[in-house]
Amino acid sequence: MFYKILKNFFLKKNVKKRLLNQPLLSKQQKIKTIGVLVDESYFSHTSSLLEEILKEGFVKDQVKVLIYKDKIRSKEEIIFPCISRKNISISGEIDKKEVLDFLNQPFDLLVNYYDTNKFPIMLLSVKSNALFKVGFDTVDKRVNHFIIKESIENYKSFTSELFKYLKILNKL
């Protein structure tokens, strides 16, 4: 219990430090690759969200998904690469290769599909090499470049709003 509180304190400190050094939105370029970071503690329709993104004309190879869960059960079927609080050290280091590959890949768009300020998943968002980040309005405003005000259960509405504004911003 005490370790969890201490770890959360240091992760929060790490996220805030990284948010101060976060680069501004760089160049205007079209979106070809998408990363999706989902908190499956509250949202369990990741496959449906992925289908909605693919309906917009993207190929499955262009879209990568990373799942965050508070606890990963041993007998649980895992479809996408997954990370939990256990895989993140107190200093913010990550020990899973597939997660590091996801974070180091230079996505044109990162969809932060979580609506709570959990510092482990916020650390993943901040560490990502994505050029353009999109998320919900209930998360710290410094994490995302573009914010959509929607409820997390309405993934169809979220994706339609996202792609509508990406077309307006001339990103598609």
C-alpha positions, -999 to +999 in steps of 0.1 A: +000+000+000+027+025+010+048+015-020+019+021-043+014+056-029+052+063-031+054+050-066+024+071-077+041+102-062+073+097-081+054+089-113+034+121-109+067+141-104+082+124-135+052+132-157+051+169-145+088+172-153+084+158-188+053+180-195+075+211-189+100+199-215+074+187-240+080+201-275+053+221-292+035+209-322+060+207-350+054+204-387+022+202-406+021+167-422-004+142-432-013+113-409+000+079-421+006+060-389-016+060-357-008+048-322-037+041-299-031+041-261-062+026-243-069+023-206-088-010-204-095-006-167-126+015-177-130+008-215-133-027-228-142-022-265-107-017-279-114-040-309-145-019-318-125+013-314-098-001-337-125-011-363-139+025-363-104+039-370-098+014-398-131+024-414-115+058-421-093+043-447-063+031-426-047-003-430-042-025-400-004-023-404-006+015-400-024+014-366-007+000-334-025-004-301-011-005-266-033-014-236-029-002-200-046-022-172-044-017-135-040-054-130-033-081-156-048-114-146-028-145-153-056-164-172-067-134-192-066-135-230-044-107-243-049-096-279-028-064-280+005-055-262-004-048-226+013-030-197+004-025-160+017-005-131+040-034-123+060-030-155+068+007-147+096+013-121+094+040-095+117+062-116+094+058-147+115+031-166+097+005-185+108-032-188+087-046-216+102-046-251+069-043-270+059-013-250+093+003-256+089-004-293+055+013-292+069+044-274+099+047-297+079+045-329+074+079-345+036+079-350+020+108-369-010+106-345-013+092-310-049+087-297-049+088-259-081+069-252-084+074-214-103+100-194-087+099-160-054+114-148-036+081-140+001+089-139+014+055-153-006+059-185+001+096-187+038+088-185+034+065-215+017+094-234+044+118-226+072+094-234+057+086-268+075+100-300+042+108-316+040+141-335+003+149-328-016+137-297-053+136-293-073+129-261-102+137-238-108+170-221-108+155-186-070+147-188-043+172-181-044+197-211-006+196-215-006+159-225-025+164-258-023+188-287-060+184-295-088+177-271-122+162-278-150+166-253-168+133-253-176+104-230-153+074-231-182+050-239-191+068-271-161+056-292-181+060-325-188+096-318-152+102-306-137+088-338-162+106-361-153+139-343-116+131-345-115+125-382-139+154-389-114+178-373-084+161-388-099+168-422-105+204-412-069+207-400-058+192-433-041+163-416-058+136-437 
